[in-house]
Amino acid sequence: MTGIAHDTPVPGYYMPTANLLRLWRAEAAESFDLGAFNHGDYYGAVNQKVASETISKVLYPNDEPEAGKQLRLEQSTSSSRARCRT
């Protein structure tokens, strides 16, 4: 497997500087093994690709579902309340 870096510039807030946010994506060296497929090993034919996609999903989980947004909202409101009490 190979790690592919993706750099995203993040500009500063009212600052003339920018920082780089580096995110990684795992990529299989061979996405489909025709030899394994021809021998009837259908899972083995795509095993490397599935493993590389799984690594990326674990590193950067999807927060689009409503449950993920709700959790993020609850965490931000609870931390805001804690700051107001002190």
N, CA, C and O atoms as a Maestro MAE file, in Angstrom:
{
 s_m_m2io_version
 :::
 2.0.0
}

f_m_ct {
 s_m_title
 :::
 protein
 m_atom[344] {
  # First column is atom index #
  i_m_mmod_type
  r_m_x_coord
  r_m_y_coord
  r_m_z_coord
  i_m_residue_number
  s_m_chain_name
  s_m_pdb_residue_name
  s_m_pdb_atom_name
  i_m_atomic_number
  :::
  1 25 0.827 -1.170 0.000 1 A "MET " " N  " 7
  2 3 0.000 0.000 0.000 1 A "MET " " CA " 6
  3 2 0.872 1.233 0.000 1 A "MET " " C  " 6
  4 15 2.023 1.214 0.436 1 A "MET " " O  " 8
  5 25 0.296 2.293 -0.496 2 A "THR " " N  " 7
  6 3 1.004 3.558 -0.594 2 A "THR " " CA " 6
  7 2 0.182 4.642 0.086 2 A "THR " " C  " 6
  8 15 -1.044 4.643 -0.021 2 A "THR " " O  " 8
  9 25 0.832 5.557 0.777 3 A "GLY " " N  " 7
  10 3 0.157 6.700 1.383 3 A "GLY " " CA " 6
  11 2 0.276 7.899 0.459 3 A "GLY " " C  " 6
  12 15 1.375 8.271 0.047 3 A "GLY " " O  " 8
  13 25 -0.858 8.499 0.137 4 A "ILE " " N  " 7
  14 3 -0.896 9.676 -0.727 4 A "ILE " " CA " 6
  15 2 -1.247 10.881 0.142 4 A "ILE " " C  " 6
  16 15 -2.278 10.885 0.814 4 A "ILE " " O  " 8
  17 25 -0.398 11.891 0.129 5 A "ALA " " N  " 7
  18 3 -0.629 13.099 0.932 5 A "ALA " " CA " 6
  19 2 -1.417 14.127 0.127 5 A "ALA " " C  " 6
  20 15 -1.189 14.324 -1.066 5 A "ALA " " O  " 8
  21 25 -2.353 14.775 0.819 6 A "HIS " " N  " 7
  22 3 -3.119 15.866 0.229 6 A "HIS " " CA " 6
  23 2 -2.965 17.078 1.139 6 A "HIS " " C  " 6
  24 15 -3.405 17.054 2.288 6 A "HIS " " O  " 8
  25 25 -2.347 18.133 0.632 7 A "ASP " " N  " 7
  26 3 -2.134 19.344 1.411 7 A "ASP " " CA " 6
  27 2 -3.226 20.359 1.106 7 A "ASP " " C  " 6
  28 15 -3.537 20.628 -0.054 7 A "ASP " " O  " 8
  29 25 -3.804 20.918 2.169 8 A "THR " " N  " 7
  30 3 -4.838 21.930 2.039 8 A "THR " " CA " 6
  31 2 -4.377 23.167 2.794 8 A "THR " " C  " 6
  32 15 -4.122 23.087 3.996 8 A "THR " " O  " 8
  33 25 -4.262 24.322 2.113 9 A "PRO " " N  " 7
  34 3 -3.874 25.533 2.834 9 A "PRO " " CA " 6
  35 2 -5.018 26.032 3.716 9 A "PRO " " C  " 6
  36 15 -6.174 26.067 3.295 9 A "PRO " " O  " 8
  37 25 -4.675 26.416 4.939 10 A "VAL " " N  " 7
  38 3 -5.653 26.955 5.880 10 A "VAL " " CA " 6
  39 2 -5.208 28.381 6.213 10 A "VAL " " C  " 6
  40 15 -4.246 28.573 6.958 10 A "VAL " " O  " 8
  41 25 -5.902 29.378 5.666 11 A "PRO " " N  " 7
  42 3 -5.501 30.765 5.932 11 A "PRO " " CA " 6
  43 2 -5.785 31.149 7.372 11 A "PRO " " C  " 6
  44 15 -6.747 30.677 7.978 11 A "PRO " " O  " 8
  45 25 -4.928 32.018 7.916 12 A "GLY " " N  " 7
  46 3 -5.112 32.493 9.282 12 A "GLY " " CA " 6
  47 2 -6.260 33.483 9.362 12 A "GLY " " C  " 6
  48 15 -6.597 34.135 8.374 12 A "GLY " " O  " 8
  49 25 -6.856 33.594 10.532 13 A "TYR " " N  " 7
  50 3 -7.971 34.505 10.774 13 A "TYR " " CA " 6
  51 2 -7.411 35.896 11.017 13 A "TYR " " C  " 6
  52 15 -6.783 36.151 12.044 13 A "TYR " " O  " 8
  53 25 -7.640 36.783 10.076 14 A "TYR " " N  " 7
  54 3 -7.106 38.153 10.109 14 A "TYR " " CA " 6
  55 2 -5.590 38.157 10.249 14 A "TYR " " C  " 6
  56 15 -5.027 39.024 10.916 14 A "TYR " " O  " 8
  57 25 -4.937 37.198 9.625 15 A "MET " " N  " 7
  58 3 -3.480 37.095 9.653 15 A "MET " " CA " 6
  59 2 -2.988 36.927 8.225 15 A "MET " " C  " 6
  60 15 -3.704 36.369 7.393 15 A "MET " " O  " 8
  61 25 -1.797 37.390 7.924 16 A "PRO " " N  " 7
  62 3 -1.270 37.248 6.563 16 A "PRO " " CA " 6
  63 2 -0.574 35.907 6.320 16 A "PRO " " C  " 6
  64 15 0.187 35.770 5.362 16 A "PRO " " O  " 8
  65 25 -0.828 34.929 7.172 17 A "THR " " N  " 7
  66 3 -0.161 33.637 7.037 17 A "THR " " CA " 6
  67 2 -1.160 32.530 6.724 17 A "THR " " C  " 6
  68 15 -2.368 32.685 6.900 17 A "THR " " O  " 8
  69 25 -0.625 31.423 6.261 18 A "ALA " " N  " 7
  70 3 -1.434 30.229 6.017 18 A "ALA " " CA " 6
  71 2 -0.634 29.008 6.452 18 A "ALA " " C  " 6
  72 15 0.584 28.958 6.279 18 A "ALA " " O  " 8
  73 25 -1.313 28.051 7.003 19 A "ASN " " N  " 7
  74 3 -0.692 26.788 7.400 19 A "ASN " " CA " 6
  75 2 -1.198 25.688 6.484 19 A "ASN " " C  " 6
  76 15 -2.256 25.812 5.867 19 A "ASN " " O  " 8
  77 25 -0.436 24.620 6.403 20 A "LEU " " N  " 7
  78 3 -0.859 23.488 5.597 20 A "LEU " " CA " 6
  79 2 -1.449 22.404 6.480 20 A "LEU " " C  " 6
  80 15 -0.869 22.022 7.496 20 A "LEU " " O  " 8
  81 25 -2.611 21.915 6.074 21 A "LEU " " N  " 7
  82 3 -3.231 20.767 6.724 21 A "LEU " " CA " 6
  83 2 -2.977 19.574 5.819 21 A "LEU " " C  " 6
  84 15 -3.457 19.534 4.686 21 A "LEU " " O  " 8
  85 25 -2.232 18.615 6.311 22 A "ARG " " N  " 7
  86 3 -1.894 17.441 5.504 22 A "ARG " " CA " 6
  87 2 -2.781 16.277 5.905 22 A "ARG " " C  " 6
  88 15 -2.753 15.829 7.052 22 A "ARG " " O  " 8
  89 25 -3.569 15.789 4.954 23 A "LEU " " N  " 7
  90 3 -4.405 14.619 5.135 23 A "LEU " " CA " 6
  91 2 -3.844 13.500 4.267 23 A "LEU " " C  " 6
  92 15 -3.228 13.756 3.232 23 A "LEU " " O  " 8
  93 25 -4.059 12.270 4.689 24 A "TRP " " N  " 7
  94 3 -3.496 11.119 3.990 24 A "TRP " " CA " 6
  95 2 -4.592 10.218 3.463 24 A "TRP " " C  " 6
  96 15 -5.673 10.126 4.045 24 A "TRP " " O  " 8
  97 25 -4.304 9.559 2.361 25 A "ARG " " N  " 7
  98 3 -5.192 8.552 1.793 25 A "ARG " " CA " 6
  99 2 -4.348 7.329 1.475 25 A "ARG " " C  " 6
  100 15 -3.285 7.433 0.865 25 A "ARG " " O  " 8
  101 25 -4.832 6.177 1.894 26 A "ALA " " N  " 7
  102 3 -4.143 4.926 1.576 26 A "ALA " " CA " 6
  103 2 -4.616 4.447 0.209 26 A "ALA " " C  " 6
  104 15 -5.805 4.503 -0.106 26 A "ALA " " O  " 8
  105 25 -3.681 3.983 -0.585 27 A "GLU " " N  " 7
  106 3 -4.015 3.510 -1.933 27 A "GLU " " CA " 6
  107 2 -3.322 2.170 -2.168 27 A "GLU " " C  " 6
  108 15 -2.148 1.994 -1.841 27 A "GLU " " O  " 8
  109 25 -4.068 1.238 -2.738 28 A "ALA " " N  " 7
  110 3 -3.517 -0.085 -3.016 28 A "ALA " " CA " 6
  111 2 -2.555 -0.013 -4.192 28 A "ALA " " C  " 6
  112 15 -2.802 0.708 -5.159 28 A "ALA " " O  " 8
  113 25 -1.462 -0.756 -4.110 29 A "ALA " " N  " 7
  114 3 -0.516 -0.803 -5.221 29 A "ALA " " CA " 6
  115 2 -1.152 -1.473 -6.429 29 A "ALA " " C  " 6
  116 15 -0.896 -1.091 -7.571 29 A "ALA " " O  " 8
  117 25 -1.978 -2.468 -6.167 30 A "GLU " " N  " 7
  118 3 -2.686 -3.170 -7.232 30 A "GLU " " CA " 6
  119 2 -4.147 -3.272 -6.814 30 A "GLU " " C  " 6
  120 15 -4.458 -3.937 -5.826 30 A "GLU " " O  " 8
  121 25 -5.053 -2.621 -7.553 31 A "SER " " N  " 7
  122 3 -6.448 -2.592 -7.135 31 A "SER " " CA " 6
  123 2 -7.201 -3.872 -7.465 31 A "SER " " C  " 6
  124 15 -8.217 -4.159 -6.832 31 A "SER " " O  " 8
  125 25 -6.731 -4.650 -8.438 32 A "PHE " " N  " 7
  126 3 -7.420 -5.885 -8.820 32 A "PHE " " CA " 6
  127 2 -6.385 -6.902 -9.259 32 A "PHE " " C  " 6
  128 15 -5.602 -6.648 -10.174 32 A "PHE " " O  " 8
  129 25 -6.383 -8.052 -8.609 33 A "ASP " " N  " 7
  130 3 -5.427 -9.115 -8.918 33 A "ASP " " CA " 6
  131 2 -6.110 -10.132 -9.837 33 A "ASP " " C  " 6
  132 15 -6.874 -10.981 -9.379 33 A "ASP " " O  " 8
  133 25 -5.830 -10.036 -11.118 34 A "LEU " " N  " 7
  134 3 -6.475 -10.894 -12.106 34 A "LEU " " CA " 6
  135 2 -6.096 -12.356 -11.916 34 A "LEU " " C  " 6
  136 15 -6.916 -13.238 -12.166 34 A "LEU " " O  " 8
  137 25 -4.875 -12.630 -11.480 35 A "GLY " " N  " 7
  138 3 -4.441 -14.010 -11.246 35 A "GLY " " CA " 6
  139 2 -5.259 -14.682 -10.153 35 A "GLY " " C  " 6
  140 15 -5.675 -15.830 -10.309 35 A "GLY " " O  " 8
  141 25 -5.495 -13.974 -9.039 36 A "ALA " " N  " 7
  142 3 -6.316 -14.527 -7.952 36 A "ALA " " CA " 6
  143 2 -7.755 -14.711 -8.413 36 A "ALA " " C  " 6
  144 15 -8.403 -15.694 -8.054 36 A "ALA " " O  " 8
  145 25 -8.254 -13.774 -9.203 37 A "PHE " " N  " 7
  146 3 -9.614 -13.873 -9.724 37 A "PHE " " CA " 6
  147 2 -9.777 -15.099 -10.617 37 A "PHE " " C  " 6
  148 15 -10.779 -15.809 -10.529 37 A "PHE " " O  " 8
  149 25 -8.791 -15.345 -11.477 38 A "ASN " " N  " 7
  150 3 -8.853 -16.497 -12.379 38 A "ASN " " CA " 6
  151 2 -8.808 -17.830 -11.636 38 A "ASN " " C  " 6
  152 15 -9.299 -18.839 -12.141 38 A "ASN " " O  " 8
  153 25 -8.217 -17.837 -10.435 39 A "HIS " " N  " 7
  154 3 -8.161 -19.056 -9.631 39 A "HIS " " CA " 6
  155 2 -9.390 -19.189 -8.734 39 A "HIS " " C  " 6
  156 15 -9.451 -20.116 -7.927 39 A "HIS " " O  " 8
  157 25 -10.357 -18.302 -8.848 40 A "GLY " " N  " 7
  158 3 -11.581 -18.394 -8.056 40 A "GLY " " CA " 6
  159 2 -11.539 -17.684 -6.725 40 A "GLY " " C  " 6
  160 15 -12.504 -17.745 -5.964 40 A "GLY " " O  " 8
  161 25 -10.443 -17.013 -6.427 41 A "ASP " " N  " 7
  162 3 -10.329 -16.274 -5.166 41 A "ASP " " CA " 6
  163 2 -10.839 -14.853 -5.388 41 A "ASP " " C  " 6
  164 15 -10.048 -13.931 -5.592 41 A "ASP " " O  " 8
  165 25 -12.152 -14.676 -5.348 42 A "TYR " " N  " 7
  166 3 -12.750 -13.386 -5.674 42 A "TYR " " CA " 6
  167 2 -12.466 -12.333 -4.608 42 A "TYR " " C  " 6
  168 15 -12.243 -11.166 -4.931 42 A "TYR " " O  " 8
  169 25 -12.473 -12.737 -3.353 43 A "TYR " " N  " 7
  170 3 -12.139 -11.796 -2.287 43 A "TYR " " CA " 6
  171 2 -10.663 -11.395 -2.358 43 A "TYR " " C  " 6
  172 15 -10.321 -10.223 -2.200 43 A "TYR " " O  " 8
  173 25 -9.809 -12.365 -2.595 44 A "GLY " " N  " 7
  174 3 -8.380 -12.083 -2.694 44 A "GLY " " CA " 6
  175 2 -8.034 -11.172 -3.858 44 A "GLY " " C  " 6
  176 15 -7.013 -10.484 -3.832 44 A "GLY " " O  " 8
  177 25 -8.878 -11.163 -4.877 45 A "ALA " " N  " 7
  178 3 -8.626 -10.314 -6.046 45 A "ALA " " CA " 6
  179 2 -8.747 -8.830 -5.711 45 A "ALA " " C  " 6
  180 15 -8.086 -7.995 -6.329 45 A "ALA " " O  " 8
  181 25 -9.588 -8.503 -4.735 46 A "VAL " " N  " 7
  182 3 -9.788 -7.091 -4.387 46 A "VAL " " CA " 6
  183 2 -9.376 -6.796 -2.945 46 A "VAL " " C  " 6
  184 15 -9.674 -5.721 -2.426 46 A "VAL " " O  " 8
  185 25 -8.700 -7.732 -2.301 47 A "ASN " " N  " 7
  186 3 -8.341 -7.603 -0.897 47 A "ASN " " CA " 6
  187 2 -7.501 -6.358 -0.616 47 A "ASN " " C  " 6
  188 15 -7.768 -5.657 0.361 47 A "ASN " " O  " 8
  189 25 -6.502 -6.063 -1.434 48 A "GLN " " N  " 7
  190 3 -5.655 -4.894 -1.203 48 A "GLN " " CA " 6
  191 2 -6.443 -3.597 -1.314 48 A "GLN " " C  " 6
  192 15 -6.239 -2.682 -0.517 48 A "GLN " " O  " 8
  193 25 -7.325 -3.507 -2.275 49 A "LYS " " N  " 7
  194 3 -8.120 -2.297 -2.454 49 A "LYS " " CA " 6
  195 2 -9.059 -2.090 -1.275 49 A "LYS " " C  " 6
  196 15 -9.201 -0.969 -0.786 49 A "LYS " " O  " 8
  197 25 -9.702 -3.160 -0.813 50 A "VAL " " N  " 7
  198 3 -10.615 -3.073 0.323 50 A "VAL " " CA " 6
  199 2 -9.851 -2.652 1.580 50 A "VAL " " C  " 6
  200 15 -10.335 -1.823 2.351 50 A "VAL " " O  " 8
  201 25 -8.679 -3.211 1.786 51 A "ALA " " N  " 7
  202 3 -7.874 -2.869 2.959 51 A "ALA " " CA " 6
  203 2 -7.448 -1.402 2.933 51 A "ALA " " C  " 6
  204 15 -7.472 -0.737 3.969 51 A "ALA " " O  " 8
  205 25 -7.062 -0.894 1.775 52 A "SER " " N  " 7
  206 3 -6.645 0.507 1.694 52 A "SER " " CA " 6
  207 2 -7.823 1.446 1.930 52 A "SER " " C  " 6
  208 15 -7.658 2.490 2.562 52 A "SER " " O  " 8
  209 25 -9.007 1.094 1.435 53 A "GLU " " N  " 7
  210 3 -10.186 1.928 1.667 53 A "GLU " " CA " 6
  211 2 -10.584 1.899 3.144 53 A "GLU " " C  " 6
  212 15 -11.038 2.908 3.683 53 A "GLU " " O  " 8
  213 25 -10.418 0.759 3.791 54 A "THR " " N  " 7
  214 3 -10.754 0.641 5.201 54 A "THR " " CA " 6
  215 2 -9.845 1.515 6.046 54 A "THR " " C  " 6
  216 15 -10.310 2.153 6.991 54 A "THR " " O  " 8
  217 25 -8.563 1.557 5.727 55 A "ILE " " N  " 7
  218 3 -7.627 2.408 6.470 55 A "ILE " " CA " 6
  219 2 -8.057 3.858 6.372 55 A "ILE " " C  " 6
  220 15 -8.075 4.557 7.385 55 A "ILE " " O  " 8
  221 25 -8.403 4.333 5.183 56 A "SER " " N  " 7
  222 3 -8.817 5.723 5.008 56 A "SER " " CA " 6
  223 2 -10.118 6.016 5.758 56 A "SER " " C  " 6
  224 15 -10.279 7.102 6.315 56 A "SER " " O  " 8
  225 25 -11.037 5.065 5.775 57 A "LYS " " N  " 7
  226 3 -12.311 5.272 6.479 57 A "LYS " " CA " 6
  227 2 -12.114 5.332 7.987 57 A "LYS " " C  " 6
  228 15 -12.832 6.057 8.676 57 A "LYS " " O  " 8
  229 25 -11.153 4.580 8.507 58 A "VAL " " N  " 7
  230 3 -10.886 4.608 9.942 58 A "VAL " " CA " 6
  231 2 -10.207 5.921 10.318 58 A "VAL " " C  " 6
  232 15 -10.524 6.507 11.354 58 A "VAL " " O  " 8
  233 25 -9.286 6.383 9.496 59 A "LEU " " N  " 7
  234 3 -8.585 7.631 9.789 59 A "LEU " " CA " 6
  235 2 -9.503 8.845 9.714 59 A "LEU " " C  " 6
  236 15 -9.398 9.755 10.537 59 A "LEU " " O  " 8
  237 25 -10.399 8.864 8.734 60 A "TYR " " N  " 7
  238 3 -11.281 9.999 8.508 60 A "TYR " " CA " 6
  239 2 -12.721 9.512 8.374 60 A "TYR " " C  " 6
  240 15 -13.222 9.380 7.257 60 A "TYR " " O  " 8
  241 25 -13.401 9.240 9.500 61 A "PRO " " N  " 7
  242 3 -14.778 8.741 9.412 61 A "PRO " " CA " 6
  243 2 -15.719 9.808 8.877 61 A "PRO " " C  " 6
  244 15 -15.457 11.004 9.009 61 A "PRO " " O  " 8
  245 25 -16.800 9.374 8.281 62 A "ASN " " N  " 7
  246 3 -17.793 10.265 7.714 62 A "ASN " " CA " 6
  247 2 -18.617 10.880 8.835 62 A "ASN " " C  " 6
  248 15 -19.178 10.154 9.655 62 A "ASN " " O  " 8
  249 25 -18.699 12.208 8.884 63 A "ASP " " N  " 7
  250 3 -19.519 12.870 9.893 63 A "ASP " " CA " 6
  251 2 -20.771 13.492 9.281 63 A "ASP " " C  " 6
  252 15 -21.389 14.371 9.881 63 A "ASP " " O  " 8
  253 25 -21.142 13.037 8.093 64 A "GLU " " N  " 7
  254 3 -22.339 13.550 7.436 64 A "GLU " " CA " 6
  255 2 -23.653 13.049 8.028 64 A "GLU " " C  " 6
  256 15 -24.630 13.798 8.007 64 A "GLU " " O  " 8
  257 25 -23.734 11.817 8.558 65 A "PRO " " N  " 7
  258 3 -25.016 11.379 9.109 65 A "PRO " " CA " 6
  259 2 -25.480 12.295 10.243 65 A "PRO " " C  " 6
  260 15 -24.663 12.913 10.926 65 A "PRO " " O  " 8
  261 25 -26.769 12.373 10.433 66 A "GLU " " N  " 7
  262 3 -27.345 13.258 11.454 66 A "GLU " " CA " 6
  263 2 -26.814 12.947 12.843 66 A "GLU " " C  " 6
  264 15 -26.635 13.860 13.649 66 A "GLU " " O  " 8
  265 25 -26.555 11.662 13.146 67 A "ALA " " N  " 7
  266 3 -26.039 11.285 14.464 67 A "ALA " " CA " 6
  267 2 -24.668 11.922 14.714 67 A "ALA " " C  " 6
  268 15 -24.388 12.351 15.833 67 A "ALA " " O  " 8
  269 25 -23.824 11.987 13.705 68 A "GLY " " N  " 7
  270 3 -22.514 12.609 13.863 68 A "GLY " " CA " 6
  271 2 -22.615 14.104 14.095 68 A "GLY " " C  " 6
  272 15 -21.866 14.663 14.896 68 A "GLY " " O  " 8
  273 25 -23.540 14.757 13.397 69 A "LYS " " N  " 7
  274 3 -23.735 16.197 13.582 69 A "LYS " " CA " 6
  275 2 -24.303 16.484 14.965 69 A "LYS " " C  " 6
  276 15 -23.923 17.466 15.603 69 A "LYS " " O  " 8
  277 25 -25.220 15.624 15.433 70 A "GLN " " N  " 7
  278 3 -25.829 15.818 16.747 70 A "GLN " " CA " 6
  279 2 -24.779 15.686 17.839 70 A "GLN " " C  " 6
  280 15 -24.761 16.484 18.776 70 A "GLN " " O  " 8
  281 25 -23.908 14.694 17.732 71 A "LEU " " N  " 7
  282 3 -22.863 14.500 18.729 71 A "LEU " " CA " 6
  283 2 -21.938 15.709 18.772 71 A "LEU " " C  " 6
  284 15 -21.563 16.168 19.851 71 A "LEU " " O  " 8
  285 25 -21.568 16.229 17.601 72 A "ARG " " N  " 7
  286 3 -20.693 17.392 17.539 72 A "ARG " " CA " 6
  287 2 -21.366 18.599 18.186 72 A "ARG " " C  " 6
  288 15 -20.703 19.365 18.886 72 A "ARG " " O  " 8
  289 25 -22.681 18.786 17.966 73 A "LEU " " N  " 7
  290 3 -23.420 19.896 18.550 73 A "LEU " " CA " 6
  291 2 -23.482 19.763 20.058 73 A "LEU " " C  " 6
  292 15 -23.304 20.752 20.769 73 A "LEU " " O  " 8
  293 25 -23.731 18.555 20.567 74 A "GLU " " N  " 7
  294 3 -23.784 18.339 22.014 74 A "GLU " " CA " 6
  295 2 -22.434 18.604 22.664 74 A "GLU " " C  " 6
  296 15 -22.374 19.174 23.754 74 A "GLU " " O  " 8
  297 25 -21.356 18.201 22.013 75 A "GLN " " N  " 7
  298 3 -20.025 18.427 22.571 75 A "GLN " " CA " 6
  299 2 -19.706 19.913 22.622 75 A "GLN " " C  " 6
  300 15 -19.128 20.384 23.601 75 A "GLN " " O  " 8
  301 25 -20.074 20.664 21.581 76 A "SER " " N  " 7
  302 3 -19.759 22.088 21.562 76 A "SER " " CA " 6
  303 2 -20.595 22.853 22.581 76 A "SER " " C  " 6
  304 15 -20.090 23.794 23.195 76 A "SER " " O  " 8
  305 25 -21.871 22.476 22.783 77 A "THR " " N  " 7
  306 3 -22.697 23.187 23.762 77 A "THR " " CA " 6
  307 2 -22.271 22.855 25.183 77 A "THR " " C  " 6
  308 15 -22.308 23.726 26.052 77 A "THR " " O  " 8
  309 25 -21.863 21.603 25.441 78 A "SER " " N  " 7
  310 3 -21.428 21.255 26.795 78 A "SER " " CA " 6
  311 2 -20.117 21.944 27.136 78 A "SER " " C  " 6
  312 15 -19.922 22.342 28.285 78 A "SER " " O  " 8
  313 25 -19.212 22.098 26.178 79 A "SER " " N  " 7
  314 3 -17.955 22.794 26.458 79 A "SER " " CA " 6
  315 2 -18.207 24.286 26.628 79 A "SER " " C  " 6
  316 15 -17.495 24.943 27.388 79 A "SER " " O  " 8
  317 25 -19.214 24.840 25.933 80 A "SER " " N  " 7
  318 3 -19.551 26.256 26.100 80 A "SER " " CA " 6
  319 2 -20.117 26.508 27.489 80 A "SER " " C  " 6
  320 15 -19.798 27.516 28.121 80 A "SER " " O  " 8
  321 25 -20.960 25.589 27.965 81 A "ARG " " N  " 7
  322 3 -21.529 25.725 29.318 81 A "ARG " " CA " 6
  323 2 -20.428 25.649 30.362 81 A "ARG " " C  " 6
  324 15 -20.454 26.393 31.342 81 A "ARG " " O  " 8
  325 25 -19.476 24.774 30.171 82 A "ALA " " N  " 7
  326 3 -18.385 24.630 31.145 82 A "ALA " " CA " 6
  327 2 -17.556 25.907 31.201 82 A "ALA " " C  " 6
  328 15 -17.101 26.299 32.275 82 A "ALA " " O  " 8
  329 25 -17.356 26.556 30.065 83 A "ARG " " N  " 7
  330 3 -16.590 27.796 30.055 83 A "ARG " " CA " 6
  331 2 -17.352 28.921 30.731 83 A "ARG " " C  " 6
  332 15 -16.739 29.776 31.371 83 A "ARG " " O  " 8
  333 25 -18.673 28.945 30.608 84 A "CYS " " N  " 7
  334 3 -19.476 30.006 31.211 84 A "CYS " " CA " 6
  335 2 -19.499 29.902 32.731 84 A "CYS " " C  " 6
  336 15 -19.603 30.919 33.418 84 A "CYS " " O  " 8
  337 25 -19.403 28.681 33.266 85 A "ARG " " N  " 7
  338 3 -19.439 28.473 34.717 85 A "ARG " " CA " 6
  339 2 -18.161 28.932 35.404 85 A "ARG " " C  " 6
  340 15 -18.184 29.290 36.581 85 A "ARG " " O  " 8
  341 25 -17.054 28.923 34.681 86 A "THR " " N  " 7
  342 3 -15.772 29.264 35.333 86 A "THR " " CA " 6
  343 2 -15.505 30.733 35.295 86 A "THR " " C  " 6
  344 15 -14.476 31.187 35.796 86 A "THR " " O  " 8
  :::
 }
 m_bond[343] {
  # First column is bond index #
  i_m_from
  i_m_to
  i_m_order
  :::
  1 1 2 1
  2 2 3 1
  3 3 4 2
  4 3 5 1
  5 5 6 1
  6 6 7 1
  7 7 8 2
  8 7 9 1
  9 9 10 1
  10 10 11 1
  11 11 12 2
  12 11 13 1
  13 13 14 1
  14 14 15 1
  15 15 16 2
  16 15 17 1
  17 17 18 1
  18 18 19 1
  19 19 20 2
  20 19 21 1
  21 21 22 1
  22 22 23 1
  23 23 24 2
  24 23 25 1
  25 25 26 1
  26 26 27 1
  27 27 28 2
  28 27 29 1
  29 29 30 1
  30 30 31 1
  31 31 32 2
  32 31 33 1
  33 33 34 1
  34 34 35 1
  35 35 36 2
  36 35 37 1
  37 37 38 1
  38 38 39 1
  39 39 40 2
  40 39 41 1
  41 41 42 1
  42 42 43 1
  43 43 44 2
  44 43 45 1
  45 45 46 1
  46 46 47 1
  47 47 48 2
  48 47 49 1
  49 49 50 1
  50 50 51 1
  51 51 52 2
  52 51 53 1
  53 53 54 1
  54 54 55 1
  55 55 56 2
  56 55 57 1
  57 57 58 1
  58 58 59 1
  59 59 60 2
  60 59 61 1
  61 61 62 1
  62 62 63 1
  63 63 64 2
  64 63 65 1
  65 65 66 1
  66 66 67 1
  67 67 68 2
  68 67 69 1
  69 69 70 1
  70 70 71 1
  71 71 72 2
  72 71 73 1
  73 73 74 1
  74 74 75 1
  75 75 76 2
  76 75 77 1
  77 77 78 1
  78 78 79 1
  79 79 80 2
  80 79 81 1
  81 81 82 1
  82 82 83 1
  83 83 84 2
  84 83 85 1
  85 85 86 1
  86 86 87 1
  87 87 88 2
  88 87 89 1
  89 89 90 1
  90 90 91 1
  91 91 92 2
  92 91 93 1
  93 93 94 1
  94 94 95 1
  95 95 96 2
  96 95 97 1
  97 97 98 1
  98 98 99 1
  99 99 100 2
  100 99 101 1
  101 101 102 1
  102 102 103 1
  103 103 104 2
  104 103 105 1
  105 105 106 1
  106 106 107 1
  107 107 108 2
  108 107 109 1
  109 109 110 1
  110 110 111 1
  111 111 112 2
  112 111 113 1
  113 113 114 1
  114 114 115 1
  115 115 116 2
  116 115 117 1
  117 117 118 1
  118 118 119 1
  119 119 120 2
  120 119 121 1
  121 121 122 1
  122 122 123 1
  123 123 124 2
  124 123 125 1
  125 125 126 1
  126 126 127 1
  127 127 128 2
  128 127 129 1
  129 129 130 1
  130 130 131 1
  131 131 132 2
  132 131 133 1
  133 133 134 1
  134 134 135 1
  135 135 136 2
  136 135 137 1
  137 137 138 1
  138 138 139 1
  139 139 140 2
  140 139 141 1
  141 141 142 1
  142 142 143 1
  143 143 144 2
  144 143 145 1
  145 145 146 1
  146 146 147 1
  147 147 148 2
  148 147 149 1
  149 149 150 1
  150 150 151 1
  151 151 152 2
  152 151 153 1
  153 153 154 1
  154 154 155 1
  155 155 156 2
  156 155 157 1
  157 157 158 1
  158 158 159 1
  159 159 160 2
  160 159 161 1
  161 161 162 1
  162 162 163 1
  163 163 164 2
  164 163 165 1
  165 165 166 1
  166 166 167 1
  167 167 168 2
  168 167 169 1
  169 169 170 1
  170 170 171 1
  171 171 172 2
  172 171 173 1
  173 173 174 1
  174 174 175 1
  175 175 176 2
  176 175 177 1
  177 177 178 1
  178 178 179 1
  179 179 180 2
  180 179 181 1
  181 181 182 1
  182 182 183 1
  183 183 184 2
  184 183 185 1
  185 185 186 1
  186 186 187 1
  187 187 188 2
  188 187 189 1
  189 189 190 1
  190 190 191 1
  191 191 192 2
  192 191 193 1
  193 193 194 1
  194 194 195 1
  195 195 196 2
  196 195 197 1
  197 197 198 1
  198 198 199 1
  199 199 200 2
  200 199 201 1
  201 201 202 1
  202 202 203 1
  203 203 204 2
  204 203 205 1
  205 205 206 1
  206 206 207 1
  207 207 208 2
  208 207 209 1
  209 209 210 1
  210 210 211 1
  211 211 212 2
  212 211 213 1
  213 213 214 1
  214 214 215 1
  215 215 216 2
  216 215 217 1
  217 217 218 1
  218 218 219 1
  219 219 220 2
  220 219 221 1
  221 221 222 1
  222 222 223 1
  223 223 224 2
  224 223 225 1
  225 225 226 1
  226 226 227 1
  227 227 228 2
  228 227 229 1
  229 229 230 1
  230 230 231 1
  231 231 232 2
  232 231 233 1
  233 233 234 1
  234 234 235 1
  235 235 236 2
  236 235 237 1
  237 237 238 1
  238 238 239 1
  239 239 240 2
  240 239 241 1
  241 241 242 1
  242 242 243 1
  243 243 244 2
  244 243 245 1
  245 245 246 1
  246 246 247 1
  247 247 248 2
  248 247 249 1
  249 249 250 1
  250 250 251 1
  251 251 252 2
  252 251 253 1
  253 253 254 1
  254 254 255 1
  255 255 256 2
  256 255 257 1
  257 257 258 1
  258 258 259 1
  259 259 260 2
  260 259 261 1
  261 261 262 1
  262 262 263 1
  263 263 264 2
  264 263 265 1
  265 265 266 1
  266 266 267 1
  267 267 268 2
  268 267 269 1
  269 269 270 1
  270 270 271 1
  271 271 272 2
  272 271 273 1
  273 273 274 1
  274 274 275 1
  275 275 276 2
  276 275 277 1
  277 277 278 1
  278 278 279 1
  279 279 280 2
  280 279 281 1
  281 281 282 1
  282 282 283 1
  283 283 284 2
  284 283 285 1
  285 285 286 1
  286 286 287 1
  287 287 288 2
  288 287 289 1
  289 289 290 1
  290 290 291 1
  291 291 292 2
  292 291 293 1
  293 293 294 1
  294 294 295 1
  295 295 296 2
  296 295 297 1
  297 297 298 1
  298 298 299 1
  299 299 300 2
  300 299 301 1
  301 301 302 1
  302 302 303 1
  303 303 304 2
  304 303 305 1
  305 305 306 1
  306 306 307 1
  307 307 308 2
  308 307 309 1
  309 309 310 1
  310 310 311 1
  311 311 312 2
  312 311 313 1
  313 313 314 1
  314 314 315 1
  315 315 316 2
  316 315 317 1
  317 317 318 1
  318 318 319 1
  319 319 320 2
  320 319 321 1
  321 321 322 1
  322 322 323 1
  323 323 324 2
  324 323 325 1
  325 325 326 1
  326 326 327 1
  327 327 328 2
  328 327 329 1
  329 329 330 1
  330 330 331 1
  331 331 332 2
  332 331 333 1
  333 333 334 1
  334 334 335 1
  335 335 336 2
  336 335 337 1
  337 337 338 1
  338 338 339 1
  339 339 340 2
  340 339 341 1
  341 341 342 1
  342 342 343 1
  343 343 344 2
  :::
 }
}
